[in-house]
Amino acid sequence: MKKRFYISLTMASLFLIKSAIAEEVMTIEITKGVEHAIPIAIVPFQSSGELSENTSQIISDDLESSGYFKTLPVADMPAQPHDLSGIMFDDWKRMGMDNLVVGKVENTAAGAHAIEFRLADVYKGSQLTGLKVMAKPNNLRFVAHQIADVIYEELIGEPGAFATRIAYVTVKKIGTKKRYQLEMADADGSNPVILLESSHPILSPVWSPNGRQVAYVSFEKGNSAIYVQTITTGRRQIVSSGQGINSSPAWSPDGSKLAMTLSKDGNPEIYIKNLSSNQLTRITNNSAIDTEASFSPDGGSLVFTSDRGGKPQIYQAPVSGGKGRRLTVGMGEYNAGASFSPDGKVLTMVHRGDAGYQIAVLDLDYQQLNILTDGHLDESPSFAPNSKMIIYSTIQGGRSELAAVSVDGKIQKRLAVHRSEVREPAWGPFVK
């Protein structure tokens, strides 16, 4: 039986932001993939007119960039069918393809596009899934990412995260000065948009759970201050700007609160601020440096970095306060910047090993620390919303750029920008 799915476009307005377009686009390079990637062919979609985006190529690029798929070049395809009835499955078997994607894009009288695709199992000679959706011309790329997510989930058995966004900070030298930009882009680095530009440092961007706001630290007024900015309007509000340190914002799972590090009472401590009532609650209280808090997925506890044992380590404490419990026992002299995976199974953090600072994950059930990267200055890890990939900042050729690694370390990729340095990445939530 043919399956047909319809994707809601209620969030399309998020992709029509009237902000400056960034000068550079990131390119993805797979540096390590799974040993036996799934062979798949994405046949060019039939179109009834010119399109602003190559839908099938975006889908192909997404699947290839995941590290789980090996896509067939268009030039090697034995044919280019556009529906199931036109597929000669034996031809594709001889090409060694496990799966095949065909589709078409038709223009409508209202100026929109009707996109339809079918995913077929070559060896069974039947459809696995399909989708039909209406898209506006300026939303074609997003819909292509959504289709890639459907294919990924059907074949891998886990949700894809192609139709999500990332935020990051770029730093560009202009003479003797630096220009800082807070940017966001699709998860593949396309559609970069500047959210904030400043001659002062911008740090620690983090997405709200609904993906409509970003919190970050800015030094534009001299001292550090925590801001929350609405994506669609650009409207900003200052959440904390008192004397001393205002840093490391982290959203609660329901989006109603921000955890942050403040030194307003003399020592860096963890606080939680209710954004509607402005009530501020102090969580930690000791002479150590407590910073970099992150909520658990259920909102009941926080993990944070503290040097109360002499070296930076990861601790966990209930949001009601109380003595923190150290999580990184017997795991080296330095662990910092931890956050939970969205599924709550592991923590990612920066671990200092023999080669330097690497990205690691801590399995919370087995209390096992696994080092995933081999850089000498890897930092700022952030989980994809499907808990399968971690984006982070690394140093390559003396410059800061972004990279990503799977939670099992089997897949690694670089997200390169050619002229600017890129740092402080944050992977956004699923768009609802």
DRENDO-1510 file (C-alpha; in Angstrom, 1 decimal, always signed):
<recs>
REC; n; res; u; v; w
REC; 1; MET; +0.0; +0.0; +0.0 .
REC; 2; LYS; +1.3; +3.4; -0.9 .
REC; 3; LYS; +1.9; +5.8; +2.0 .
REC; 4; ARG; +1.3; +9.5; +1.7 .
REC; 5; PHE; +2.4; +12.1; +4.3 .
REC; 6; TYR; +1.7; +15.8; +4.5 .
REC; 7; ILE; +4.1; +18.1; +6.1 .
REC; 8; SER; +2.8; +21.2; +7.9 .
REC; 9; LEU; +4.3; +24.5; +6.8 .
REC; 10; THR; +3.2; +26.5; +9.9 .
REC; 11; MET; +6.8; +27.2; +10.8 .
REC; 12; ALA; +7.7; +28.5; +7.3 .
REC; 13; SER; +7.7; +32.1; +8.6 .
REC; 14; LEU; +10.8; +31.3; +10.6 .
REC; 15; PHE; +12.7; +30.9; +7.3 .
REC; 16; LEU; +11.6; +34.3; +5.9 .
REC; 17; ILE; +13.7; +36.4; +8.3 .
REC; 18; LYS; +14.5; +39.9; +7.3 .
REC; 19; SER; +18.1; +39.9; +8.5 .
REC; 20; ALA; +21.4; +40.4; +6.8 .
REC; 21; ILE; +22.6; +37.4; +4.8 .
REC; 22; ALA; +26.0; +36.1; +5.9 .
REC; 23; GLU; +28.9; +36.4; +3.4 .
REC; 24; GLU; +30.0; +32.8; +3.5 .
REC; 25; VAL; +28.4; +29.4; +3.4 .
REC; 26; MET; +29.8; +26.4; +5.2 .
REC; 27; THR; +30.7; +23.3; +3.2 .
REC; 28; ILE; +30.5; +19.8; +4.7 .
REC; 29; GLU; +33.3; +17.3; +4.2 .
REC; 30; ILE; +32.9; +13.7; +5.6 .
REC; 31; THR; +36.2; +12.7; +7.1 .
REC; 32; LYS; +35.0; +9.4; +8.5 .
REC; 33; GLY; +31.9; +7.3; +7.8 .
REC; 34; VAL; +30.4; +4.0; +8.6 .
REC; 35; GLU; +32.2; +1.0; +7.1 .
REC; 36; HIS; +29.3; -0.3; +5.1 .
REC; 37; ALA; +27.3; +2.8; +3.9 .
REC; 38; ILE; +23.9; +2.1; +2.4 .
REC; 39; PRO; +23.9; +2.4; -1.5 .
REC; 40; ILE; +21.1; +4.7; -2.6 .
REC; 41; ALA; +20.2; +6.6; -5.8 .
REC; 42; ILE; +18.3; +9.9; -5.7 .
REC; 43; VAL; +17.1; +10.3; -9.2 .
REC; 44; PRO; +16.7; +14.0; -10.4 .
REC; 45; PHE; +13.1; +15.0; -9.8 .
REC; 46; GLN; +11.0; +15.9; -12.8 .
REC; 47; SER; +10.0; +19.5; -12.8 .
REC; 48; SER; +7.3; +21.4; -14.7 .
REC; 49; GLY; +9.3; +24.6; -14.6 .
REC; 50; GLU; +12.4; +26.3; -13.3 .
REC; 51; LEU; +13.0; +26.0; -9.6 .
REC; 52; SER; +15.0; +28.1; -7.1 .
REC; 53; GLU; +16.5; +25.0; -5.5 .
REC; 54; ASN; +17.5; +21.5; -6.8 .
REC; 55; THR; +15.3; +19.5; -4.5 .
REC; 56; SER; +16.7; +16.0; -5.3 .
REC; 57; GLN; +20.3; +17.2; -5.0 .
REC; 58; ILE; +19.7; +18.7; -1.6 .
REC; 59; ILE; +18.2; +15.3; -0.5 .
REC; 60; SER; +21.2; +13.5; -1.9 .
REC; 61; ASP; +23.7; +15.8; -0.2 .
REC; 62; ASP; +21.9; +15.4; +3.1 .
REC; 63; LEU; +21.9; +11.7; +3.0 .
REC; 64; GLU; +25.6; +11.6; +1.9 .
REC; 65; SER; +26.6; +14.0; +4.6 .
REC; 66; SER; +25.1; +11.8; +7.3 .
REC; 67; GLY; +27.9; +9.2; +6.7 .
REC; 68; TYR; +25.3; +6.4; +6.6 .
REC; 69; PHE; +24.7; +6.5; +2.8 .
REC; 70; LYS; +26.6; +6.3; -0.4 .
REC; 71; THR; +24.7; +8.1; -3.2 .
REC; 72; LEU; +25.0; +7.2; -6.8 .
REC; 73; PRO; +26.3; +10.0; -9.1 .
REC; 74; VAL; +23.6; +11.1; -11.6 .
REC; 75; ALA; +26.0; +10.4; -14.5 .
REC; 76; ASP; +26.2; +6.7; -13.5 .
REC; 77; MET; +22.4; +6.2; -13.4 .
REC; 78; PRO; +21.0; +3.7; -15.9 .
REC; 79; ALA; +17.8; +5.7; -16.2 .
REC; 80; GLN; +15.9; +8.6; -14.7 .
REC; 81; PRO; +12.4; +7.5; -13.8 .
REC; 82; HIS; +10.0; +9.8; -12.0 .
REC; 83; ASP; +7.5; +7.4; -10.6 .
REC; 84; LEU; +7.3; +3.8; -9.5 .
REC; 85; SER; +5.8; +2.6; -12.8 .
REC; 86; GLY; +8.9; +3.8; -14.6 .
REC; 87; ILE; +11.4; +1.9; -12.5 .
REC; 88; MET; +13.2; -1.1; -14.1 .
REC; 89; PHE; +14.4; -2.7; -10.8 .
REC; 90; ASP; +16.7; -5.2; -12.4 .
REC; 91; ASP; +18.8; -2.3; -13.9 .
REC; 92; TRP; +19.3; -0.8; -10.4 .
REC; 93; LYS; +20.1; -4.2; -8.9 .
REC; 94; ARG; +23.0; -4.5; -11.4 .
REC; 95; MET; +24.2; -1.1; -10.1 .
REC; 96; GLY; +24.3; -2.4; -6.6 .
REC; 97; MET; +21.6; -0.1; -5.3 .
REC; 98; ASP; +19.6; -1.1; -2.2 .
REC; 99; ASN; +17.2; +1.8; -2.5 .
REC; 100; LEU; +15.9; +4.3; -5.0 .
REC; 101; VAL; +14.2; +7.7; -4.7 .
REC; 102; VAL; +12.1; +9.1; -7.5 .
REC; 103; GLY; +9.9; +12.2; -7.5 .
REC; 104; LYS; +8.5; +15.2; -9.3 .
REC; 105; VAL; +7.9; +18.9; -8.6 .
REC; 106; GLU; +4.9; +20.5; -10.2 .
REC; 107; ASN; +4.1; +24.2; -10.3 .
REC; 108; THR; +0.6; +25.2; -9.2 .
REC; 109; ALA; -1.6; +28.1; -10.4 .
REC; 110; ALA; -1.1; +29.7; -7.0 .
REC; 111; GLY; +2.7; +29.9; -7.5 .
REC; 112; ALA; +3.5; +27.2; -5.1 .
REC; 113; HIS; +5.1; +23.8; -5.8 .
REC; 114; ALA; +3.6; +20.3; -5.3 .
REC; 115; ILE; +6.5; +18.0; -4.3 .
REC; 116; GLU; +6.0; +14.2; -4.4 .
REC; 117; PHE; +8.5; +11.5; -3.9 .
REC; 118; ARG; +8.7; +7.7; -3.5 .
REC; 119; LEU; +11.3; +5.6; -1.7 .
REC; 120; ALA; +11.6; +2.1; -3.2 .
REC; 121; ASP; +13.3; -1.0; -2.0 .
REC; 122; VAL; +15.2; -2.2; -5.1 .
REC; 123; TYR; +15.4; -5.9; -4.2 .
REC; 124; LYS; +11.8; -6.1; -3.1 .
REC; 125; GLY; +10.6; -4.1; -6.0 .
REC; 126; SER; +8.2; -2.1; -3.9 .
REC; 127; GLN; +7.6; +1.2; -2.2 .
REC; 128; LEU; +8.8; +1.8; +1.4 .
REC; 129; THR; +7.3; +5.2; +1.9 .
REC; 130; GLY; +6.3; +8.3; +0.1 .
REC; 131; LEU; +5.3; +11.9; +0.7 .
REC; 132; LYS; +3.4; +14.7; -1.0 .
REC; 133; VAL; +3.6; +18.3; +0.2 .
REC; 134; MET; +3.0; +21.8; -1.0 .
REC; 135; ALA; +5.9; +24.3; -0.7 .
REC; 136; LYS; +6.4; +28.0; -1.5 .
REC; 137; PRO; +9.3; +28.8; -3.7 .
REC; 138; ASN; +11.3; +30.2; -0.8 .
REC; 139; ASN; +10.7; +27.1; +1.2 .
REC; 140; LEU; +11.9; +24.4; -1.2 .
REC; 141; ARG; +15.2; +23.8; +0.6 .
REC; 142; PHE; +13.5; +23.3; +4.0 .
REC; 143; VAL; +11.0; +20.8; +2.5 .
REC; 144; ALA; +13.9; +18.9; +0.8 .
REC; 145; HIS; +15.5; +18.6; +4.2 .
REC; 146; GLN; +12.2; +17.3; +5.6 .
REC; 147; ILE; +12.1; +14.7; +2.8 .
REC; 148; ALA; +15.7; +13.6; +3.6 .
REC; 149; ASP; +14.6; +13.2; +7.3 .
REC; 150; VAL; +11.7; +10.9; +6.2 .
REC; 151; ILE; +14.1; +8.7; +4.1 .
REC; 152; TYR; +16.7; +8.6; +6.9 .
REC; 153; GLU; +14.2; +7.5; +9.5 .
REC; 154; GLU; +12.7; +4.9; +7.2 .
REC; 155; LEU; +16.1; +3.3; +6.4 .
REC; 156; ILE; +18.0; +3.9; +9.7 .
REC; 157; GLY; +15.1; +3.6; +12.1 .
REC; 158; GLU; +15.9; +6.9; +13.9 .
REC; 159; PRO; +14.7; +10.5; +13.3 .
REC; 160; GLY; +16.8; +12.6; +11.0 .
REC; 161; ALA; +17.9; +16.1; +11.8 .
REC; 162; PHE; +18.5; +17.7; +8.4 .
REC; 163; ALA; +15.5; +20.0; +8.8 .
REC; 164; THR; +17.0; +21.7; +11.8 .
REC; 165; ARG; +19.3; +24.7; +12.3 .
REC; 166; ILE; +22.5; +25.6; +13.9 .
REC; 167; ALA; +23.7; +28.9; +15.5 .
REC; 168; TYR; +27.4; +29.9; +15.8 .
REC; 169; VAL; +29.7; +32.8; +16.1 .
REC; 170; THR; +32.0; +33.9; +13.3 .
REC; 171; VAL; +35.1; +36.1; +13.8 .
REC; 172; LYS; +36.6; +38.0; +11.0 .
REC; 173; LYS; +39.7; +40.2; +11.2 .
REC; 174; ILE; +39.4; +43.6; +9.5 .
REC; 175; GLY; +42.8; +45.3; +9.8 .
REC; 176; THR; +43.8; +45.2; +13.4 .
REC; 177; LYS; +40.1; +44.8; +14.6 .
REC; 178; LYS; +37.7; +41.9; +14.8 .
REC; 179; ARG; +34.1; +41.7; +13.7 .
REC; 180; TYR; +31.9; +39.2; +15.6 .
REC; 181; GLN; +28.7; +37.9; +14.1 .
REC; 182; LEU; +26.0; +35.6; +15.6 .
REC; 183; GLU; +24.7; +33.6; +12.7 .
REC; 184; MET; +22.2; +30.8; +12.1 .
REC; 185; ALA; +22.0; +28.4; +9.2 .
REC; 186; ASP; +20.4; +25.2; +8.1 .
REC; 187; ALA; +22.1; +22.1; +9.6 .
REC; 188; ASP; +24.0; +21.7; +6.4 .
REC; 189; GLY; +25.4; +25.3; +6.6 .
REC; 190; SER; +23.1; +26.7; +3.9 .
REC; 191; ASN; +21.0; +29.8; +4.2 .
REC; 192; PRO; +23.3; +31.6; +6.7 .
REC; 193; VAL; +21.7; +34.6; +8.3 .
REC; 194; ILE; +23.3; +37.2; +10.6 .
REC; 195; LEU; +21.3; +37.7; +13.8 .
REC; 196; LEU; +23.7; +40.1; +15.5 .
REC; 197; GLU; +26.9; +41.9; +14.5 .
REC; 198; SER; +29.3; +43.5; +17.0 .
REC; 199; SER; +32.9; +44.7; +17.5 .
REC; 200; HIS; +32.7; +43.1; +20.9 .
REC; 201; PRO; +32.8; +39.3; +21.7 .
REC; 202; ILE; +29.6; +37.2; +21.5 .
REC; 203; LEU; +29.6; +33.9; +23.4 .
REC; 204; SER; +27.5; +30.9; +24.3 .
REC; 205; PRO; +24.5; +31.0; +22.0 .
REC; 206; VAL; +21.8; +28.5; +23.0 .
REC; 207; TRP; +18.4; +27.8; +21.4 .
REC; 208; SER; +15.1; +28.0; +23.2 .
REC; 209; PRO; +13.3; +24.6; +23.2 .
REC; 210; ASN; +10.8; +25.8; +20.6 .
REC; 211; GLY; +13.5; +27.2; +18.3 .
REC; 212; ARG; +12.1; +30.7; +18.3 .
REC; 213; GLN; +14.6; +32.4; +20.4 .
REC; 214; VAL; +18.4; +32.4; +21.1 .
REC; 215; ALA; +20.1; +33.3; +24.4 .
REC; 216; TYR; +23.7; +34.4; +24.3 .
REC; 217; VAL; +26.3; +36.5; +26.0 .
REC; 218; SER; +27.4; +39.9; +24.6 .
REC; 219; PHE; +30.1; +42.3; +25.7 .
REC; 220; GLU; +28.7; +45.2; +23.6 .
REC; 221; LYS; +28.2; +47.5; +26.7 .
REC; 222; GLY; +31.6; +46.7; +28.1 .
REC; 223; ASN; +30.6; +44.2; +30.7 .
REC; 224; SER; +29.2; +40.7; +30.0 .
REC; 225; ALA; +25.4; +40.6; +29.7 .
REC; 226; ILE; +23.0; +37.8; +28.8 .
REC; 227; TYR; +20.4; +38.5; +26.1 .
REC; 228; VAL; +17.4; +36.7; +24.7 .
REC; 229; GLN; +16.7; +37.4; +21.0 .
REC; 230; THR; +13.6; +36.5; +19.1 .
REC; 231; ILE; +14.6; +35.0; +15.7 .
REC; 232; THR; +11.8; +36.3; +13.5 .
REC; 233; THR; +11.7; +39.9; +14.8 .
REC; 234; GLY; +15.2; +40.5; +16.0 .
REC; 235; ARG; +13.8; +41.9; +19.3 .
REC; 236; ARG; +16.2; +41.5; +22.2 .
REC; 237; GLN; +15.9; +41.7; +25.9 .
REC; 238; ILE; +18.6; +41.8; +28.6 .
REC; 239; VAL; +18.1; +39.0; +31.1 .
REC; 240; SER; +21.2; +39.7; +33.3 .
REC; 241; SER; +23.7; +42.5; +33.1 .
REC; 242; GLY; +24.9; +43.1; +36.7 .
REC; 243; GLN; +28.4; +43.8; +37.8 .
REC; 244; GLY; +30.9; +40.9; +37.4 .
REC; 245; ILE; +30.2; +37.7; +35.5 .
REC; 246; ASN; +27.0; +37.1; +33.5 .
REC; 247; SER; +27.6; +34.0; +31.5 .
REC; 248; SER; +26.6; +30.5; +30.3 .
REC; 249; PRO; +22.9; +30.7; +29.7 .
REC; 250; ALA; +20.9; +27.4; +29.4 .
REC; 251; TRP; +17.2; +27.0; +28.8 .
REC; 252; SER; +14.9; +24.8; +30.9 .
REC; 253; PRO; +13.1; +22.1; +28.9 .
REC; 254; ASP; +9.9; +24.1; +29.0 .
REC; 255; GLY; +11.5; +27.4; +28.0 .
REC; 256; SER; +10.3; +29.2; +31.0 .
REC; 257; LYS; +13.6; +29.6; +32.8 .
REC; 258; LEU; +17.3; +30.2; +32.2 .
REC; 259; ALA; +20.2; +28.8; +34.2 .
REC; 260; MET; +23.2; +31.1; +34.2 .
REC; 261; THR; +26.5; +31.8; +36.0 .
REC; 262; LEU; +26.5; +35.1; +38.0 .
REC; 263; SER; +29.1; +36.6; +40.3 .
REC; 264; LYS; +26.9; +39.3; +41.6 .
REC; 265; ASP; +27.6; +38.1; +45.2 .
REC; 266; GLY; +31.3; +37.9; +44.7 .
REC; 267; ASN; +31.8; +34.3; +43.6 .
REC; 268; PRO; +30.7; +32.6; +40.3 .
REC; 269; GLU; +27.6; +30.6; +41.2 .
REC; 270; ILE; +24.7; +28.9; +39.3 .
REC; 271; TYR; +21.4; +30.7; +39.4 .
REC; 272; ILE; +18.0; +30.0; +37.7 .
REC; 273; LYS; +15.9; +32.9; +36.5 .
REC; 274; ASN; +12.2; +32.6; +35.8 .
REC; 275; LEU; +11.7; +34.7; +32.6 .
REC; 276; SER; +8.1; +35.6; +33.3 .
REC; 277; SER; +8.4; +36.6; +37.0 .
REC; 278; ASN; +12.1; +37.6; +36.9 .
REC; 279; GLN; +12.5; +35.6; +40.1 .
REC; 280; LEU; +16.2; +34.6; +40.6 .
REC; 281; THR; +17.0; +31.4; +42.6 .
REC; 282; ARG; +20.6; +30.6; +43.7 .
REC; 283; ILE; +21.5; +26.9; +43.1 .
REC; 284; THR; +25.1; +26.6; +44.3 .
REC; 285; ASN; +26.8; +28.2; +47.3 .
REC; 286; ASN; +30.5; +27.6; +48.0 .
REC; 287; SER; +33.9; +29.1; +47.5 .
REC; 288; ALA; +34.6; +27.2; +44.2 .
REC; 289; ILE; +33.9; +28.4; +40.7 .
REC; 290; ASP; +30.6; +26.9; +39.5 .
REC; 291; THR; +29.7; +27.5; +35.9 .
REC; 292; GLU; +28.4; +26.1; +32.6 .
REC; 293; ALA; +25.1; +24.7; +33.9 .
REC; 294; SER; +22.7; +22.6; +31.7 .
REC; 295; PHE; +19.3; +21.2; +32.5 .
REC; 296; SER; +18.4; +17.5; +32.4 .
REC; 297; PRO; +15.7; +16.6; +29.8 .
REC; 298; ASP; +13.1; +16.3; +32.6 .
REC; 299; GLY; +14.1; +19.7; +34.1 .
REC; 300; GLY; +14.7; +18.2; +37.5 .
REC; 301; SER; +18.4; +18.7; +37.8 .
REC; 302; LEU; +21.4; +20.6; +36.5 .
REC; 303; VAL; +24.9; +19.4; +35.4 .
REC; 304; PHE; +27.6; +22.0; +35.8 .
REC; 305; THR; +31.4; +22.5; +35.9 .
REC; 306; SER; +33.0; +23.1; +39.3 .
REC; 307; ASP; +36.6; +23.1; +40.6 .
REC; 308; ARG; +35.5; +22.5; +44.2 .
REC; 309; GLY; +37.6; +19.3; +44.1 .
REC; 310; GLY; +40.7; +21.2; +42.9 .
REC; 311; LYS; +40.2; +20.6; +39.2 .
REC; 312; PRO; +37.3; +21.3; +36.8 .
REC; 313; GLN; +34.9; +18.4; +36.9 .
REC; 314; ILE; +31.2; +17.7; +36.2 .
REC; 315; TYR; +28.7; +17.8; +39.0 .
REC; 316; GLN; +24.9; +17.3; +39.2 .
REC; 317; ALA; +22.5; +19.0; +41.5 .
REC; 318; PRO; +18.7; +19.2; +41.8 .
REC; 319; VAL; +17.1; +22.5; +40.6 .
REC; 320; SER; +15.8; +22.9; +44.1 .
REC; 321; GLY; +19.5; +23.3; +45.2 .
REC; 322; GLY; +21.6; +21.3; +47.5 .
REC; 323; LYS; +25.1; +19.7; +47.5 .
REC; 324; GLY; +26.2; +18.7; +44.0 .
REC; 325; ARG; +27.2; +15.1; +43.2 .
REC; 326; ARG; +30.3; +14.6; +41.2 .
REC; 327; LEU; +29.7; +12.6; +38.0 .
REC; 328; THR; +33.2; +12.4; +36.6 .
REC; 329; VAL; +35.0; +10.3; +39.2 .
REC; 330; GLY; +38.2; +8.7; +38.0 .
REC; 331; MET; +37.9; +10.2; +34.6 .
REC; 332; GLY; +41.0; +12.4; +34.4 .
REC; 333; GLU; +41.9; +15.8; +35.7 .
REC; 334; TYR; +39.8; +18.0; +33.5 .
REC; 335; ASN; +36.1; +17.6; +32.4 .
REC; 336; ALA; +34.0; +20.7; +31.6 .
REC; 337; GLY; +31.1; +22.1; +29.6 .
REC; 338; ALA; +28.8; +19.2; +30.0 .
REC; 339; SER; +25.2; +18.9; +28.6 .
REC; 340; PHE; +22.7; +16.1; +28.3 .
REC; 341; SER; +21.7; +14.4; +25.1 .
REC; 342; PRO; +18.0; +15.1; +24.4 .
REC; 343; ASP; +17.2; +11.4; +25.1 .
REC; 344; GLY; +19.0; +11.7; +28.5 .
REC; 345; LYS; +21.2; +8.7; +28.0 .
REC; 346; VAL; +24.6; +10.4; +27.8 .
REC; 347; LEU; +26.5; +13.6; +28.6 .
REC; 348; THR; +28.8; +15.3; +26.2 .
REC; 349; MET; +31.7; +17.3; +27.6 .
REC; 350; VAL; +35.3; +18.6; +27.0 .
REC; 351; HIS; +37.8; +16.2; +28.3 .
REC; 352; ARG; +41.5; +16.8; +28.6 .
REC; 353; GLY; +43.6; +13.9; +27.5 .
REC; 354; ASP; +47.2; +13.2; +26.4 .
REC; 355; ALA; +46.7; +15.0; +23.1 .
REC; 356; GLY; +44.9; +18.0; +24.5 .
REC; 357; TYR; +41.2; +18.9; +24.8 .
REC; 358; GLN; +38.8; +16.5; +23.1 .
REC; 359; ILE; +35.0; +15.9; +22.9 .
REC; 360; ALA; +33.9; +13.0; +25.0 .
REC; 361; VAL; +30.6; +11.4; +26.1 .
REC; 362; LEU; +29.7; +9.8; +29.4 .
REC; 363; ASP; +27.3; +6.9; +29.4 .
REC; 364; LEU; +25.2; +7.6; +32.4 .
REC; 365; ASP; +24.0; +3.9; +32.8 .
REC; 366; TYR; +27.5; +2.3; +32.6 .
REC; 367; GLN; +29.5; +5.3; +33.9 .
REC; 368; GLN; +31.9; +4.9; +31.0 .
REC; 369; LEU; +33.7; +7.9; +29.4 .
REC; 370; ASN; +34.3; +7.6; +25.6 .
REC; 371; ILE; +36.6; +10.1; +23.9 .
REC; 372; LEU; +35.3; +10.8; +20.4 .
REC; 373; THR; +37.7; +13.3; +18.8 .
REC; 374; ASP; +41.5; +13.6; +18.6 .
REC; 375; GLY; +42.0; +17.4; +18.3 .
REC; 376; HIS; +44.2; +19.4; +20.7 .
REC; 377; LEU; +41.6; +22.2; +21.3 .
REC; 378; ASP; +38.1; +20.9; +20.7 .
REC; 379; GLU; +35.3; +22.7; +22.6 .
REC; 380; SER; +31.7; +23.8; +22.8 .
REC; 381; PRO; +30.0; +20.5; +22.1 .
REC; 382; SER; +26.2; +20.6; +21.3 .
REC; 383; PHE; +23.9; +17.7; +20.6 .
REC; 384; ALA; +21.7; +17.3; +17.6 .
REC; 385; PRO; +18.0; +17.0; +18.6 .
REC; 386; ASN; +18.0; +13.3; +17.7 .
REC; 387; SER; +20.9; +12.7; +20.1 .
REC; 388; LYS; +23.0; +11.1; +17.4 .
REC; 389; MET; +25.5; +13.8; +16.4 .
REC; 390; ILE; +27.5; +16.4; +18.3 .
REC; 391; ILE; +28.6; +19.6; +16.7 .
REC; 392; TYR; +31.7; +21.3; +18.2 .
REC; 393; SER; +34.4; +23.9; +17.6 .
REC; 394; THR; +38.0; +22.7; +16.7 .
REC; 395; ILE; +41.3; +24.2; +15.5 .
REC; 396; GLN; +42.4; +23.3; +12.0 .
REC; 397; GLY; +45.4; +25.1; +10.4 .
REC; 398; GLY; +45.6; +27.6; +13.3 .
REC; 399; ARG; +41.9; +28.6; +12.7 .
REC; 400; SER; +38.7; +27.8; +14.5 .
REC; 401; GLU; +36.1; +25.9; +12.5 .
REC; 402; LEU; +33.2; +23.6; +13.2 .
REC; 403; ALA; +33.1; +19.8; +13.1 .
REC; 404; ALA; +30.6; +17.1; +14.0 .
REC; 405; VAL; +31.0; +13.6; +15.4 .
REC; 406; SER; +28.5; +10.8; +16.0 .
REC; 407; VAL; +28.0; +9.7; +19.6 .
REC; 408; ASP; +29.7; +6.4; +18.8 .
REC; 409; GLY; +32.6; +8.2; +17.1 .
REC; 410; LYS; +32.1; +6.3; +13.8 .
REC; 411; ILE; +31.1; +9.3; +11.7 .
REC; 412; GLN; +33.1; +12.6; +11.6 .
REC; 413; LYS; +32.7; +15.6; +9.4 .
REC; 414; ARG; +34.0; +19.2; +9.0 .
REC; 415; LEU; +31.8; +22.2; +8.4 .
REC; 416; ALA; +34.3; +24.6; +6.8 .
REC; 417; VAL; +34.1; +28.4; +6.2 .
REC; 418; HIS; +36.9; +29.7; +4.0 .
REC; 419; ARG; +37.7; +33.2; +5.4 .
REC; 420; SER; +36.2; +33.6; +8.9 .
REC; 421; GLU; +36.8; +31.7; +12.1 .
REC; 422; VAL; +33.8; +29.9; +13.4 .
REC; 423; ARG; +33.2; +28.9; +17.0 .
REC; 424; GLU; +30.5; +28.5; +19.8 .
REC; 425; PRO; +28.1; +26.2; +17.9 .
REC; 426; ALA; +24.6; +25.3; +19.1 .
REC; 427; TRP; +22.4; +22.8; +17.4 .
REC; 428; GLY; +18.7; +23.9; +17.4 .
REC; 429; PRO; +15.7; +21.7; +18.2 .
REC; 430; PHE; +13.3; +20.0; +15.9 .
REC; 431; VAL; +11.1; +22.6; +14.1 .
REC; 432; LYS; +7.5; +22.0; +15.1 .
</recs>
